[in-house]
Amino acid sequence: MSEVRIVAEPRTEFGKGGARRTRRAGKVPAVLYGHGQPPRHIALSQRELLHAFKTDAGTNVLLTVDLGDGTELALPKDVQRHPIKGSFEHVDLVIVRRGEKVTVDVPVNITGELHPDAILDQPNTTVSVSAPATAIPDSLTVDITGMGPGSHYTAGQLELPDGVELEGDPETIIALALTKPTAAQHEAGLGETGEGAESTGEAATAESE
């Protein structure tokens, strides 16, 4: 994984008003803490933070935070984003050390094609792993090539890089091959939906009368 350098400025305004003014200036209110150090209230560039999160590491991006009087390695812990704009509202950063192991959620990508009679269900798109802070995998991959109806792939079957260990239940299902509905079943389902809508419409008409 790569490290992204980001410049931090000390933050002196607090509360909702101060946070709004920070965001209007193109900055993101943030708190940096961990390893016994007192929390540092900082502001980060909205643009630089967006760029960092667009790397392959995503939310597990390792940041080198330039504090002016030194640097700290940190991982995003709690990220708040605007529900519509997608911009950052607030970020908590946890200080980490090289060689230290951390627990993070890593996305699981699916490759390959199922058996023609199957369709894919992916009940879990991430898994929790313990990994060196400087070697967190960007993602893990599951190859579903040829999986037929009834087959499944569990977290315990994932191939993990050296130094990375699975956290949680190894029986957690990552990918599940379900039986593909036949054309007749598909049409029957559409028919039931149509009949249900028609019945609902008739009921509404009757009530209005």
C-alpha positions as CSV (number, residue, x, y, z in Angstrom):
1,M,0.0,0.0,0.0
2,S,1.1,3.5,-0.7
3,E,1.4,6.4,1.8
4,V,-0.2,9.8,1.0
5,R,1.2,12.9,2.5
6,I,-1.3,15.5,3.7
7,V,-0.6,18.9,5.3
8,A,-2.5,19.8,8.5
9,E,-3.2,23.2,10.0
10,P,-3.9,23.8,13.7
11,R,-7.6,24.5,14.3
12,T,-8.5,27.1,16.8
13,E,-12.3,27.5,16.2
14,F,-14.6,24.8,17.7
15,G,-18.3,24.1,17.8
16,K,-20.7,24.0,14.9
17,G,-20.0,27.6,13.9
18,G,-16.3,27.0,13.8
19,A,-16.7,23.7,11.9
20,R,-18.9,25.5,9.3
21,R,-16.3,28.2,8.8
22,T,-13.6,25.6,8.4
23,R,-15.5,23.8,5.7
24,R,-16.4,27.0,3.9
25,A,-12.7,27.7,3.6
26,G,-12.2,24.3,1.8
27,K,-10.9,22.6,4.9
28,V,-12.1,19.5,6.8
29,P,-12.2,19.6,10.7
30,A,-10.3,16.6,12.0
31,V,-8.9,15.2,15.2
32,L,-5.6,13.3,15.4
33,Y,-5.0,11.1,18.5
34,G,-3.5,7.8,19.7
35,H,-0.4,6.3,21.3
36,G,-0.9,8.2,24.5
37,Q,-0.7,11.6,22.8
38,P,-3.2,14.3,23.6
39,P,-5.8,14.9,20.8
40,R,-4.7,17.5,18.2
41,H,-7.5,19.5,16.5
42,I,-6.5,20.1,13.0
43,A,-7.9,21.1,9.6
44,L,-7.1,19.2,6.4
45,S,-7.5,20.2,2.7
46,Q,-10.8,18.9,1.4
47,R,-9.2,18.5,-2.0
48,E,-6.2,16.6,-0.7
49,L,-8.3,14.3,1.4
50,L,-10.6,13.5,-1.5
51,H,-7.5,12.6,-3.5
52,A,-6.2,10.4,-0.8
53,F,-9.5,8.5,-0.5
54,K,-9.6,7.9,-4.3
55,T,-6.4,5.7,-4.1
56,D,-6.8,1.9,-4.3
57,A,-6.6,1.8,-0.5
58,G,-9.8,3.7,-0.1
59,T,-10.8,4.3,3.5
60,N,-7.7,2.3,4.7
61,V,-5.3,4.9,3.1
62,L,-2.2,5.4,5.2
63,L,-1.7,9.1,5.7
64,T,1.6,10.9,6.6
65,V,0.2,14.0,8.4
66,D,2.5,17.0,8.2
67,L,1.9,18.9,11.4
68,G,4.5,21.6,10.8
69,D,6.5,20.6,13.8
70,G,6.8,17.0,12.7
71,T,4.8,14.2,11.0
72,E,2.6,11.3,12.2
73,L,1.4,8.2,10.4
74,A,-2.3,7.8,10.8
75,L,-5.3,5.9,9.6
76,P,-8.8,7.2,9.2
77,K,-11.0,5.9,12.0
78,D,-14.3,7.7,11.8
79,V,-15.2,9.5,8.6
80,Q,-18.3,11.7,8.3
81,R,-19.4,12.8,4.8
82,H,-22.2,15.0,3.4
83,P,-25.1,12.7,2.4
84,I,-25.6,14.4,-0.9
85,K,-22.4,16.2,-1.9
86,G,-20.1,13.4,-0.7
87,S,-17.7,16.0,0.8
88,F,-16.0,15.4,4.1
89,E,-17.7,16.8,7.2
90,H,-15.3,15.6,9.9
91,V,-12.5,13.0,10.2
92,D,-10.9,11.2,13.1
93,L,-7.4,10.0,12.5
94,V,-5.6,7.4,14.7
95,I,-1.9,7.5,15.0
96,V,-0.1,4.2,14.1
97,R,3.5,3.1,14.1
98,R,5.5,1.1,11.5
99,G,5.4,-2.6,12.4
100,E,2.2,-2.2,14.5
101,K,-0.7,-4.4,13.6
102,V,-4.2,-2.9,13.2
103,T,-7.6,-4.4,12.6
104,V,-9.5,-3.0,9.5
105,D,-12.3,-4.0,7.1
106,V,-11.0,-4.8,3.7
107,P,-13.2,-5.0,0.6
108,V,-13.6,-8.3,-1.3
109,N,-13.7,-8.3,-5.1
110,I,-15.4,-11.0,-7.1
111,T,-13.9,-12.3,-10.3
112,G,-14.8,-15.0,-12.8
113,E,-18.2,-16.4,-14.0
114,L,-20.5,-18.7,-12.3
115,H,-22.0,-21.9,-13.8
116,P,-24.7,-20.9,-16.3
117,D,-27.4,-22.2,-14.0
118,A,-26.4,-20.0,-11.1
119,I,-26.7,-16.4,-10.0
120,L,-24.5,-14.7,-7.5
121,D,-25.4,-13.5,-4.0
122,Q,-22.6,-11.6,-2.1
123,P,-23.9,-11.3,1.5
124,N,-20.6,-9.7,2.8
125,T,-18.6,-7.3,0.7
126,T,-15.8,-6.8,3.3
127,V,-13.9,-8.9,5.8
128,S,-12.1,-7.9,9.0
129,V,-8.4,-8.6,9.1
130,S,-5.4,-7.9,11.2
131,A,-2.5,-6.5,9.2
132,P,0.6,-4.4,9.6
133,A,-0.3,-0.7,9.5
134,T,2.0,-0.1,6.6
135,A,0.9,-3.3,4.6
136,I,-2.9,-3.3,4.7
137,P,-4.1,-5.0,1.5
138,D,-6.2,-2.7,-0.7
139,S,-8.6,-5.6,-1.4
140,L,-9.0,-9.4,-1.4
141,T,-10.2,-11.4,-4.4
142,V,-12.6,-14.4,-4.7
143,D,-12.6,-16.4,-7.9
144,I,-16.1,-17.8,-8.5
145,T,-15.4,-19.4,-11.8
146,G,-17.5,-22.5,-12.3
147,M,-19.4,-22.3,-9.0
148,G,-22.7,-24.0,-9.4
149,P,-26.0,-23.7,-7.5
150,G,-25.6,-24.4,-3.8
151,S,-21.9,-23.7,-3.7
152,H,-20.4,-21.0,-1.5
153,Y,-17.1,-19.3,-0.6
154,T,-16.3,-18.5,3.0
155,A,-14.0,-16.0,4.6
156,G,-11.7,-18.8,5.8
157,Q,-11.0,-19.7,2.2
158,L,-9.6,-16.3,1.3
159,E,-5.9,-16.2,0.3
160,L,-4.4,-13.7,2.6
161,P,-1.0,-11.9,2.1
162,D,1.9,-12.7,4.4
163,G,1.4,-11.1,7.8
164,V,-2.3,-10.7,7.4
165,E,-4.7,-12.7,9.5
166,L,-8.5,-13.1,9.4
167,E,-10.5,-11.6,12.3
168,G,-13.9,-13.0,13.1
169,D,-15.8,-16.1,11.9
170,P,-14.0,-18.0,9.1
171,E,-17.4,-19.5,8.2
172,T,-18.8,-16.1,7.2
173,I,-20.1,-16.5,3.7
174,I,-18.6,-14.2,1.1
175,A,-20.1,-15.5,-2.1
176,L,-23.1,-17.8,-2.6
177,A,-24.2,-19.4,-5.9
178,L,-28.0,-19.6,-6.1
179,T,-30.2,-21.4,-8.6
180,K,-31.1,-19.2,-11.5
181,P,-34.9,-18.9,-11.9
182,T,-36.2,-20.6,-15.1
183,A,-38.0,-18.5,-17.7
184,A,-41.3,-19.9,-16.6
185,Q,-40.6,-19.0,-12.9
186,H,-39.5,-15.5,-14.0
187,E,-42.7,-15.0,-15.9
188,A,-44.8,-16.4,-13.1
189,G,-43.2,-13.9,-10.7
190,L,-43.9,-11.0,-13.1
191,G,-47.5,-12.3,-13.4
192,E,-47.9,-12.4,-9.6
193,T,-46.5,-8.8,-9.4
194,G,-48.9,-7.6,-12.0
195,E,-51.9,-9.3,-10.4
196,G,-50.9,-7.8,-7.1
197,A,-50.8,-4.4,-8.6
198,E,-54.1,-4.9,-10.3
199,S,-55.7,-6.1,-7.1
200,T,-54.3,-3.1,-5.2
201,G,-55.7,-0.8,-7.9
202,E,-59.1,-2.4,-7.8
203,A,-59.2,-2.1,-4.0
204,A,-58.3,1.6,-4.2
205,T,-61.1,2.2,-6.7
206,A,-63.6,0.3,-4.6
207,E,-62.6,2.4,-1.5
208,S,-63.0,5.7,-3.5
209,E,-66.5,4.6,-4.6
